[in-house]
Amino acid sequence: MPRPQLYPVKKVIGFDDAMLKAVDEWRRTRTPIPTVSDAIRQILAKHLKQKGYMPKRNAAE
């Protein structure tokens, strides 16, 4: 039985150099350093949770 995909939906999106630089700078503040894809998911999830578009999993988030 194959392993289920963690992120089965793929999207192709564009970034300018300044945005990618900002993501890379954010990544370097984390331990361990996330991949670019994981960093973008984390940044987006945090923003969406703060704005009320995604439910928070627990009070610590």
MITOR-363474 format. One record per residue: x, y, z of N, C-alpha, C, O in turn; residue in three letters. Coordinates in steps of 0.1 Angstrom, whole numbers, plus 2048, in hexadecimal, padded with zeros to 3 digits. Each point is the difference from the previous one (the first is absolute). Example, Ala and Ser with C-alpha at 12.3 -4.5 7.8 and 13.67 -1.06 7.14 Angstrom:
// residues 2
8847C784E7F780C80080980C80080A800807ALA7F280B7F280980B8007F880B80880580B801SER
This chain:
// residues 61
8097F48007F780C80080980C800809802809MET7F58087EE80880C7FF7FE80980C7F4801805PRO8168077FF7FE80980A7F880C7FB8028057F5ARG7F48008137F880B7FC80980D7FF809802809PRO7F48077EE80780C7FE7FC80A80B7F4801803GLN8168068037FD80980A7F980D7FA7F7805806LEU80E7FF7EE7FA80B7F97FD7FC7F28088027F7TYR7EC7F88077FC7FB7F37FD80A7F58017FD7F5PRO7FC80F80F7FC80B7F780C8087FD806806809VAL7FE7FC7EA80C8087FC7FB80C7F87F77FF7F8LYS80F80C80B7FD80D7F980D8067FB80A7FF807LYS7F68077EE80C8077FB7FD80E8017F68067FAVAL81380180E7FE80F80280D8077FE80B7FA800ILE7F48137FD80C8077FD80480A80C7F7804807GLY8157FE7FA80580980A80B80A7FA8067FC7F6PHE7FA81080F80B8097FC80C7FE8097FF7F980AASP80D80C7F280C7FE8087FF80580E8057FA809ASP7F48117F97FF80680D7F87F780A8037FE80BALA7F27FC7EF7F87F78098087F38037FF7FC80CMET8087FF7EB8087F480280B80380A8037F8809LEU8038147F680A80480A7FA80180E8067FB80ALYS7EE80A7F77F980180D7FD7F28068027FE80CALA7FA7F97EB7FD7F280580D7FA8058007FA80AVAL80B8087EE80D7FA80580580680D8057F9808ASP7F98147FA80480680C7F77FB80C8067FD80BGLU7ED8017F37F77FA80A8057F28038007FC80CTRP8037FC7EA8047F280280C7FF8098007F7809ARG8098127F580D8008087FE80380F8097FD808ARG7EB8087FB7FD80380F7FA7F38077FE80180CTHR8007F57EC7F97F480680B7F58028097FF7F8ARG7F47F88128087F58027F77F38027F8800808THR80A7F67F08098007F47FB8087F57F48047FFPRO8158007F77FC8087F57F67F87F78047F67FBILE7F080F8037F77F97F78038027F28088097FCPRO7F37EE7FC8028017F17F880D7FC7F8805807THR80B7FF7ED7F980C7FB7F17FD7FF7F8808804VAL8047EC7F87F27FD7FF7F980080E7F5805802SER8127F58087FB7FF80D7FF80E8067F6804807ASP8148057F680080D8067F48087FA7F9807808ALA8047F87EB7F58077FA7F37FB8067F7807803ILE8087EB7FF7F37FB8067FF80580E7F5804804ARG8167FD8047FF80580E7FC80E8017F7804808GLN80F8047EF7FD80F8007F18027FC7F9808806ILE8037F17F07F28017FB7F67FB80A7F6807803LEU80D7EE8047F77FB80A7FF80980C7F5803805ALA8168037FF80080980B7F780C7FD7F8805808LYS80A8017EC7F880B7FC7F17FD7FF7F8808805HIS8057ED7F57F27FC7FF7F97FE80D7F5803802LEU8137F78087FA7FE80D7FE80D8077F6802807LYS8148077F87FE80D8067F48087FB7FA807808GLN8037F77EB7F58077FA7F37F88027F58057FBLYS80B7F080B7F47F88027FB7F77F57F57FC800GLY8148027F67FC7F87F48037F18037FA7F87F9TYR80E8058108037F28037FF7FE80F804809808MET7F67EC7FC7FF7FE80F80D7FD8068097FA7FAPRO7F980B81280C7FD8087FF7F28067F57FD805LYS8167FC7FB7FF7F28057FF80080F7F97F8806ARG80F8118017FF80080E80480E8058048087F8ASN7FA7FB81480380E80680E8047FF80380C800ALA8077EA7FF80E8037FF8048067F380B8067FFALA7ED7F97F68048047F37FD80F7FE8028067F6GLU
